[in-house]
């Protein structure tokens, strides 16, 4: 059985958008062939948001999570039938 992998373009890239001292995380989720994964789940959590905040990717596999305080986050991406990934990222200004 072949395991399918998720690839997150630019490794769950973050952008430090200044919106009332808030940042955001944005990127694209693709499969191992480079095809966008529509409806993939992307979530971030840290001590300030222990339950996490998440979104689903759009029709192009893109996502954006807004209004994040600066800090270190654990980011996860998952999609049915694919092996999920977990990465650490930092939101800063």
N, C-alpha and C positions, 0 to 999 in steps of 0.2 A: 504494500500500500504506500503510495507516495504522500508525503506530508506537504501540505501547502503552507507557505509562509506569507506573512504580511510584510510589506515594506512600507515604511513611512518616509516619504521624500523629505530630505533635509533633516532627518532624524527628529521628528516632532519639533520643527523649528519654532522659535518664539520671536515675538516682536515686542519691543518695549514701547508701546504706544502710550503717550501721556494723556490719559483721560482721568482727571481728578485723582492722580497718583495711582492709577491702575494700569496693569499690563494685560497682554493677551498672548495666547498660544494659537498658532495657525499652521496648517500644512496640508498634506495630501496622503491618503492611504491607498496603496496599490498592492496587487498580488505579485507573485514571483515572476510573472511575465510582463509586468509593467502596466497592467490594466487597472483602471481605477475601481475601487470597491465601494459601490453605492450602498449606503446604509450601515457602513462599519461603525462600531462604537468606539469613541475616543473619550477618555476621562482623565482628570488630574485630581490629585489629593495631596494634602500636606497636613501639618499639625493644626493650621488655622481652618482647614476644610476637611476634617477627618472622614466625613461621608463622601467627599468628592463632588466634582461637578463634571458633567459630561454632555456630549452632543453626538449626533449621528452625521456621517459624511453626506454631502449633497450628491447630485447627479454626476459630478466630475470627480468624486472621491475626496473633495476638499472639506475642511472643517475649520472652525474658529471658536475658541472659548475666550470670552471677553471678561473684563473687570476682575482680573486676578491681582492680588497684592504681591509685592516683590517677595521672593523667597525661592526655596528649593521645593520642587514638586516631583512626585512619582507619576509618570504618565503611562497609560495603558491604551492599547489599541486591540480590538478583537472583531472577529467576523466569523460567522457560522462556516464550519468546514475548513478553517485555516487556523494555524497555530498563532496565538496572540503574542504580543511583545510588550515588554515593560522597559521604560527608559527613565532616567532621572534627567531633569532639566531645571534651569534657573531662569526665573523671570526677574529682570532688573531694568533700570532706566539708565 
